[in-house]
Amino acid sequence: MGEQNRRISVLGQRYAEWVRAHPRAASEFRDVIEELLAEAGVTYDRVSVRVKEWRSLKAKAYKTDETGKPVYPDPWEDIHDVLGVRVTVYHSTEIPQVISVLREAFTVHRSVDKTAETRVSGSFGYGSHHLVVGVEGTSDAAAELAGYSGLRFEVQVRTVLQHAWAEFEHDIRYKGGGTPLDPRVDRAFTLTAGLIELADQQFDLIASIQGDAPAETGDVELSAETLPGVLAVLVGNRFPRSKSEYYVWLEEILAANGITTVGELKRLLDDADIDAVQRSMRYRFTPGQVRIIDDLLLRRFGREHIERTKKTGTRAASRAARLKQRLKVMEADHIIG
């Protein structure tokens, strides 16, 4: 116990000296990181910076493992969130951009994707990307923060939805004083985390459709669950939504023709091609989303589309004959290709 008290006493002295020497640490780091993101053209919601309070730092330094040994033998060197930065972004495709900017300006010693960890474990929950970053190197940012040379600090990068969930969940658990929550509350948090993950996926889709997602993150994959939302953005109310169960089949016939991402679907839904198909087919009623895409695939791929999808759908036995008849109409109007 005496050694532990000595460690905490030394930590307290180091902490007090550091705080006195850097009274504007939070604002200086915030200004530099905001400028870095702005210069890189990164769209973000907010940069928040805080210096850890002594009470919180002291409690962390007292932590021990299952054998009773200190988790942080040298707490001033081993605890890296004395200065903590949080960057919130609107959708997850912006997270790699933020990390890339930080890598260019500082040295990233550790990077952990908490969202991926929870997904791999088969659960929902705390979503965030954590970095341990050092003020090192020869960048302009490192030079501007030369008074902090060698300091390691923690950066959390989250979407605004992940941040809202984490803050509310922490607030509820903190108010509980460490006592176990009602199982219904735990279930509700788990359900909400799943819904937030789905909402973040929809934000990513919107960004991809609007062309705001960075190219290096890759195009967003399509699925039966996301197709209705994607089509609502791409074609608006021009074509009625089809029955929910039909989107599973739509995903299948799109994939059969190599269309698996939002960008590829967007190119298929060319206005000139849509107008040509509508003029040729002379629909008696406005076609639903699934029907118009089936005909657009037929226009683009012709007999290959028939061959690839002839055994699919609820009326597979007659599908090939029906598609061949539609193809004849298109060929007669010279709209193929």
JODA-V857292 format. One record per pair of residues at least 24 apart in sequence whose C-alpha atoms are under 8 Angstrom apart, sorted by the first residue. I is the first residue (numbers start at 1). GAP is how many residues later the second one is. Records with the same first field share a line. If there is no record, write none. Layout:
# JODA-V857292
I: GAP / GAP
This chain:
# JODA-V857292
4: 58
7: 67 / 68
8: 50 / 53 / 54
11: 64 / 65
12: 42 / 46
14: 62
15: 39 / 61
25: 26
26: 24 / 25 / 57
28: 117
29: 116
30: 55
32: 109 / 112
36: 65 / 105
37: 61 / 64
40: 61
42: 52 / 55 / 56
43: 46 / 47 / 51
44: 43 / 44 / 45 / 46 / 50
45: 42 / 43 / 44 / 45 / 115
46: 40 / 41 / 42 / 43
47: 38 / 39 / 40 / 41
48: 37 / 38 / 39
49: 34 / 35 / 36 / 37
50: 33 / 34 / 35
51: 31 / 32 / 33
52: 29 / 30 / 31 / 32
57: 25
80: 52 / 72 / 73 / 74
81: 71 / 72 / 73
82: 71
83: 70 / 71
84: 69 / 70 / 71 / 72
85: 68 / 69 / 70 / 71
86: 69 / 70 / 71 / 72
87: 68 / 69 / 70 / 71
88: 69 / 70 / 71 / 72 / 75
89: 68 / 69 / 70 / 71
90: 69 / 70 / 113
91: 68 / 69 / 109 / 112 / 113 / 116
92: 66 / 67 / 108 / 112
93: 111 / 120 / 121 / 124
94: 119 / 120
95: 62 / 63 / 64
96: 121
97: 117
98: 59
104: 35
105: 32 / 34 / 35 / 36 / 37
106: 27 / 28 / 29 / 30 / 31 / 33 / 35 / 36
107: 26 / 27 / 28 / 29 / 30
108: 24 / 25 / 26
109: 24 / 25
123: 67
124: 66 / 67 / 69 / 70
125: 64 / 65 / 68 / 69
126: 36 / 39 / 40 / 67
127: 31 / 35 / 36 / 39
128: 28 / 29 / 30 / 31 / 34
129: 27 / 28 / 29
130: 24 / 25 / 26 / 27
131: 24 / 25
159: 41
161: 35 / 39
162: 34
165: 27 / 28 / 31
202: 24 / 27
205: 25 / 57
206: 24 / 27
208: 54 / 55
209: 24 / 25 / 53 / 54 / 57
219: 42 / 43 / 44
220: 41 / 42 / 43
221: 39 / 40 / 41
222: 29 / 38 / 39 / 40
223: 25 / 28
224: 24 / 25 / 26 / 27
227: 24
230: 32
231: 58
234: 32 / 35
239: 47 / 48 / 49 / 50 / 53
240: 46 / 47 / 48 / 49
241: 47 / 48 / 49
242: 46 / 47 / 48
246: 44
247: 43
249: 63 / 64
250: 40 / 44
253: 41 / 55 / 56
254: 43
256: 52 / 53
257: 40 / 44 / 48 / 51
268: 28 / 29
269: 24 / 27
276: 59
277: 53 / 58
280: 49 / 50 / 53 / 55
281: 45 / 48 / 49
298: 25 / 29
299: 28 / 31 / 36 / 37 / 38
300: 36 / 37
301: 36
302: 25 / 34
